[in-house]
């Protein structure tokens, strides 16, 4: 997983894989999520994971490099390199990476909170 991500980030930044810094996915919780998934897949003896399609939002996201279009370049690189299917939805923001998913979750939680507070 980290090798796929490093290749995608290197291509997005026009640099060598050895020079890639996992700044966006470098948060401890993101690394733990990826390692936990890998350990579970290994412990269950899963040889192949089939992902029929990925879903992505629209718009832009703010990251260490400023404001980027959704899907972000590294996601586009992974989709193209791994021959994955990417369906673009009408959802504002990124859905295809952990930080984007957390932002969407926080947004839904805040919307629910506000709806319940007004009622």
C-alpha positions as CSV (number, residue, x, y, z in Angstrom):
1,X,0.0,0.0,0.0
2,X,2.7,2.5,0.9
3,X,4.6,1.6,-2.3
4,X,1.6,2.4,-4.4
5,X,1.0,5.6,-2.5
6,X,4.7,6.6,-2.8
7,X,4.7,6.0,-6.5
8,X,1.6,8.1,-7.0
9,X,2.9,11.0,-4.8
10,X,6.3,10.9,-6.6
11,X,4.6,11.2,-9.9
12,X,2.3,14.0,-8.6
13,X,5.3,16.0,-7.3
14,X,7.6,15.2,-10.2
15,X,10.2,13.7,-7.9
16,X,11.7,10.3,-7.0
17,X,9.9,7.8,-4.8
18,X,12.8,8.0,-2.3
19,X,12.1,11.7,-1.8
20,X,8.4,11.4,-1.1
21,X,7.2,12.6,2.3
22,X,3.9,11.2,3.5
23,X,2.8,14.5,4.9
24,X,-1.0,14.2,4.1
25,X,-1.2,10.5,5.1
26,X,1.6,10.9,7.7
27,X,-0.8,11.5,10.6
28,X,-0.5,8.6,13.1
29,X,-4.2,7.7,12.8
30,X,-3.9,7.4,9.0
31,X,-0.8,5.2,9.2
32,X,-2.5,3.0,11.9
33,X,-5.6,2.7,9.6
34,X,-3.5,1.5,6.7
35,X,-1.4,-1.0,8.7
36,X,-4.5,-2.3,10.5
37,X,-6.2,-3.0,7.2
38,X,-3.0,-4.8,5.9
39,X,-2.7,-6.9,9.1
40,X,-6.4,-7.9,8.8
41,X,-6.1,-8.9,5.2
42,X,-3.0,-10.9,5.9
43,X,-4.4,-12.6,9.0
44,X,-7.5,-13.6,7.1
45,X,-5.4,-15.1,4.4
46,X,-6.9,-12.8,1.7
47,X,-5.0,-13.1,-1.6
48,X,-7.0,-10.7,-3.6
49,X,-9.1,-7.6,-2.9
50,X,-11.7,-6.7,-5.6
51,X,-12.8,-3.1,-5.7
52,X,-15.5,-2.7,-8.4
53,X,-15.4,1.1,-8.3
54,X,-14.2,4.0,-6.2
55,X,-16.4,7.1,-5.7
56,X,-15.0,10.6,-5.6
57,X,-16.5,14.0,-5.0
58,X,-16.0,17.3,-6.8
59,X,-14.6,20.7,-6.2
60,X,-11.3,21.4,-4.3
61,X,-9.5,20.5,-1.1
62,X,-7.0,22.4,1.0
63,X,-3.8,20.6,1.8
64,X,-0.2,21.4,2.5
65,X,0.3,22.3,-1.1
66,X,-2.6,24.7,-1.2
67,X,-5.9,24.2,-2.9
68,X,-6.0,21.2,-5.2
69,X,-8.8,19.9,-7.5
70,X,-10.8,16.8,-6.6
71,X,-9.8,14.2,-7.4
72,X,-6.3,15.1,-6.2
73,X,-3.3,14.2,-8.5
74,X,-2.1,11.3,-6.4
75,X,-5.6,9.7,-6.5
76,X,-5.7,10.1,-10.3
77,X,-2.3,8.5,-10.5
78,X,-3.3,5.5,-8.4
79,X,-6.6,5.1,-10.4
80,X,-4.7,5.1,-13.6
81,X,-1.7,3.0,-12.5
82,X,-3.9,0.3,-10.8
83,X,-6.6,0.4,-13.6
84,X,-9.3,1.3,-11.1
85,X,-12.8,2.6,-12.0
86,X,-13.5,6.1,-10.5
87,X,-17.0,7.4,-10.4
88,X,-17.4,11.1,-9.9
89,X,-20.3,12.0,-7.7
90,X,-22.0,15.4,-7.0
91,X,-20.6,15.4,-3.4
92,X,-18.5,18.4,-2.6
93,X,-15.0,17.5,-1.5
94,X,-12.9,14.3,-1.6
95,X,-14.2,10.9,-0.7
96,X,-11.3,8.8,-1.8
97,X,-8.7,9.4,0.9
98,X,-8.9,9.2,4.7
99,X,-8.6,12.9,5.3
100,X,-11.4,13.6,2.8
101,X,-13.6,11.0,4.4
102,X,-13.1,12.4,7.8
103,X,-13.9,15.9,6.5
104,X,-17.2,14.6,5.0
105,X,-18.0,12.8,8.3
106,X,-17.4,15.9,10.3
107,X,-19.5,17.9,7.9
108,X,-22.4,15.5,8.2
109,X,-22.1,15.5,12.0
110,X,-22.2,19.3,12.1
111,X,-25.2,19.3,9.7
112,X,-27.0,16.8,11.9
113,X,-26.1,18.8,15.0
114,X,-27.4,22.0,13.5
115,X,-30.6,20.4,12.3
116,X,-31.3,18.9,15.8
117,X,-30.5,22.3,17.5
118,X,-32.9,24.2,15.3
119,X,-35.8,21.7,15.7
